[in-house]
């Protein structure tokens, strides 16, 4: 069977309580494929290579920019997103910008992973001379005429030009992860389509100092798309040409490319990503997976294969839900793979002529269940405490919130790749934690007994606002983001049933004094229960960055200790008044923190 890239993205969501009727609210659309407007949080990881994290990447979602931490993680604020595709843009030094669509559900947290593509330098050339790269990245070619380069303002540029380029092989599995967008497109008539790609080329031009360059108005360059042998037989003599719109994530039809000596050749008026594709109609498919024991099919890999369009892959969410765009009128072979690698469902579906909502029963795979009881220092059960399960250098993977009698239970999320895990209990009301315990994995039912939280919290941030209090203990960071500006960031547990990272506390400061400093940004992604509704205190104080926040009366930060060296602690308090982003009411707040410096 011929192998093409067909994009199919699913969502990985975890539900939490939310404001009612949010699907009736509006959000401006940037493309013709429109879904319901749902309130959600989008979070995930930015990676490169074999799962390596990209730190300090800028992740833009819904017009708001976020930064990844040392583990490549990010969390958005809670806001309205498009259920049939919300564009996530990621920028980082040394990488091409990445563009991924998330598919959120109402009242959910939606998980995505973004794979970055390292910029490959093709070298330098003089703008006055032009350049010809006949072979790069698997046989792709670029030819730029003399005196054809423009500055970012459109004026002519003379001098050295640094070129980056990449060809994405349409038969290569990882093209699915590295390409921008999800092959949704707008054809010349303005109609939405999905594409079958015959290859993509991305090109960027810069000055030696890193300033962006492009082609002068009225000038064109030639790019050559090589065709892998396995798909040459099906390649049309002339194919539609598409460029990627970085504003909305759609491929836009922009002419044609003839087949010349086994490769497609195209004249382009600007540099970005270009694509040779055949457009197709599509339907939106939704699925839910439950196993034979009635358990929800979480994090299942769902593969669809079409004889004409190749294979697409996605993940189910923590409610067993899956969604994406698939070719219309095609018979699809579906394979569902458990996180442990076992195929739990295989069969044929389709063809479909309209959007479809389906349910499937899969084979049951049992993973170990961990249970126990969390107690305080007096031996009493800790209600609404937190118990975390950690592996791999104390990276928090899952957690449970205790019942009124202190009991907790969760499923171990890994197969046979580890033999032990670490478990820690937190009594957030008393600001206490247990000594981490190493537990051996043996059998499918693991009772760890009682855990007593008596030691003072080592790292935390406690946010108090309008009678509500929440303590954050996950992934504490103290880092420098912009020169002398320092940032403290700690994540919280969200609400029962939510994922780690459902909430976030972050504040930045500079001009460090012996006992106090002035905050430059306070960003509370803190969830507060008021009148049984969620309250998100987003971007609330930023006197210098112009982010549109109205509250400006945060007091200076009072440090009780400051970390000048790695391994030392920074601690203190900051207080003032903030403005909730769902109304205009000023509310008093206090933030107490203690974080260890790690870098």
Buried (B, 14 or more C-beta within 10 A) or exposed (E): EBBBBBBBBBBBBBBBBBBEEBEEEEBEEBBBBBBBBBBBBBBBBBBBEEEEBBBBBBBBBBEBEBBBBEBBBBBBBBBBBBBBBBBBBBBBEEBBBBBBBBBBBBBBBBBBBBBBBBBBEBEEBBBEEBBEBEEBBEBBBBBBBEBBBBBEEEEEBEEEBBBBBBBBBBBBEEBBBBBBBBBBBBBEEEEBBBBBBBBBBBBBBBBEEEEEBBBBEEBBBBBBBBBBEEBEEEBBEEBBBBBBBBEBBBBBBBEEBEBEEEBBBBEBBBBBBBBBBBBBEBBBBBBBBBBEEEBBBBBBBBBBBBEBBBBBBBBBBBBBBBBBBBBBEBBBBBBBBBBEEEEBBEEEBBEBEEBBEEEBBBBBBEBBBBBBBBBBEEEEBBBEBBBBBBBEEEEBBBBBBBBEEBBBEBBBBBBEEEEEBBBBBBBBEBBBBBEBBEBEBEEEEBEBEBBBBBEEBEBBBBBBBBEBBBBBBBBBBBBEEEEEBBBBBBBBBBBEEBBBBBBBBBBBBBEBEEEBBBBBBBBBBBBBEBEEEBBBBBBBBBBEEEBEBEBEEBBBBBBEEBBEEEEEBBBBBBBBBBBBBBEEEBBEBBBBBBBBBEE
